[in-house]
Amino acid sequence: MRKAEIKRTTTETDIEVKLVLGGDGKYDIKSGSGFFDHMLEQFARHGGFDLFLRCKGDTQVDFHHSAEDCGIALGSAFLKALGDKRGICRYGWAVLPMDEALILCAADLSGRMCVNFDVSFPDEYRLGDMDSELIKEFFLAFARSCPMALHFKKLYGENNHHVAEGVFKAFAKVMAQAVKIDPEKGDALPTTKGVL
């Protein structure tokens, strides 16, 4: 079973993550933000990842450090659970509808970090108890810790909650596809370089 446990402590956050790839989509998440918990719950359920996450952060400042460090910890957990990446599909892509919102997401678990986040939240700075700009910060941190080319584009969407939820659900589908073991490839690395 591909799984990982990560503990990360700084002067700003104390985080514990337990992750199982190819699980049942079970989750137990307490990040310090109800809205962010909801987004990570969608990610776990729709990606089929078992996810336990605890974050104690300096939320008296704001939620920035917690969102970013959760991205670092969760990305590190994925990288550890993937091991040498032998046999994985490597690529994932989705166009996901969430009511009136339509989100495109694609990723390549290439070992090289690149993020294009073309998603705007024009009419609302905060989503529940979380600043909307922290969604991009979370994905930047995730992709730095589990190096990948990661692309998001909002094709449509007026309701900011729907847009954000579409982003996390699309990412869930993309990661589920990318980390899946391809039975046709055996334990081969999906690259001509010899390393990912």
C-alpha angles and dihedrals in degrees: 000000000000107000142140142194121208129185117187124178127180134155087269105041143017111204136178122186130182116185135182118188114215093019130138099274093258117157143185108181133170111164100156093259123081092205094050090047088055092051094049091047088056089049093052096044098045094040094048092236123144104225133184115179133172123178127179106185142167092266090157083077096041137280096275098100092044095051093046095045092047086056091051093048096044093046089049090051091053092048091050094045091050092057110183090347093237113166098007121137088234096198130073134175138173142171103205129190121211105179105291093352122090119191129190118204132172134170140185116198088213100143088246121104121230128144128188109183107182096170123119133193099197104171104039133048095188129048105199104306096342133083109241092226089066091070090071091044090054093053093045090054092045092052092047091055096041098031112224143137103255125184132184129178129177105220093179137349141131103175108077095207090053091048093051093045090048090053093054094042092049090049089051092055092045095050092045089055095043097049094043116115110245107222091203093060100050108198095331120132111245094234141073090223095075093235138057 
